[in-house]
Amino acid sequence: MDFSGHVAVVTGGASGLGAATARRLAAEGAKVAILDFDAERGAEVAAEIGGIAIKTDVGDESSVAAAFDEIHEKLGVPRIAVSCAGVAGAARIVGREGKLSTDLFEKTIRVNLMGTYNVMSHAARGMQGLDPLETGERGVVINTASIAYQDGQFGQAAYAASKGGVASMCLPAARELAKTGIRVMAIAPGLFNTPMMEGLPEETTAAIVSNVPFPHRLGFPAEYAQMVCQIVENPYLNGETIRIDGAVRLPQR
């Protein structure tokens, strides 16, 4: 699929992987809508790329529905939907003095998994009404898993479960939406230089990087965005979760 003139929606587009993706899609000629709970930073990125920003809680289906109504009104129906919004809290299943982390688990599933599902559902419903392109495609949905879905570390039960759900629904979603010419892919990024990583102490970052075989560094958000564009451009990519991680495998802790 070409990018020029098509509408793209990017959740979590106010920072990190989402912001890099929004910038790259706009540079390729797409009209970009950023959905993010951080309205101020979302608006800053949107102004930079000539797009729009809508404050959205992806875990709330009604908030996502309202956001897509606004996108349709202002830009048109998206052919490209990329979900980058997510949270990454960590906690033991049973902590000190028997404290449970069910509240963290519920929030993580709501934002990371339900949020991805909400956006995919609304994006696909709109794409189904579009005219097919020469390739037969009507659109492409790209969701963000994590290498934690396979390599979940100590304290990551909630995060790994949420990202495992994103990876697991990729193939059945692709099979269901194939009849209308909509592709579904997932990307499982490894250790990337995002605001979450930038806030870590230098020695912690060095320890993390020591596990990455090659390139021996954190990933750049622009490399995630590049993968998004490669998926959009290649019509035979469908129903798969792609790791982008420098060959790292996470240790137990």
Buried (B, 14 or more C-beta within 10 A) or exposed (E): BBBEEBBBBBBBBBBBBBBBBBBBBBEBEBBBBBBBBBBEBBBBBBEEBEBBBBBBBBBBBEBBBBBBEBBBEEBBBBBBBBBBBBBBBBBEEEEEEEEEBEEBBEBBBBBBBBBBBBBBBBBBEBBBEBEEBEEEBBBBBBBBBBBBBBBBBEBBBBBBBBBBBBBBBBBEBBEEBEEBBBBBBBBBBBBBBBEEBEEEEEEEBEEBBEBBEEEEEBBBBBBBBBBBBEBBEEBEBBBBBBBBBBEBEBEEE
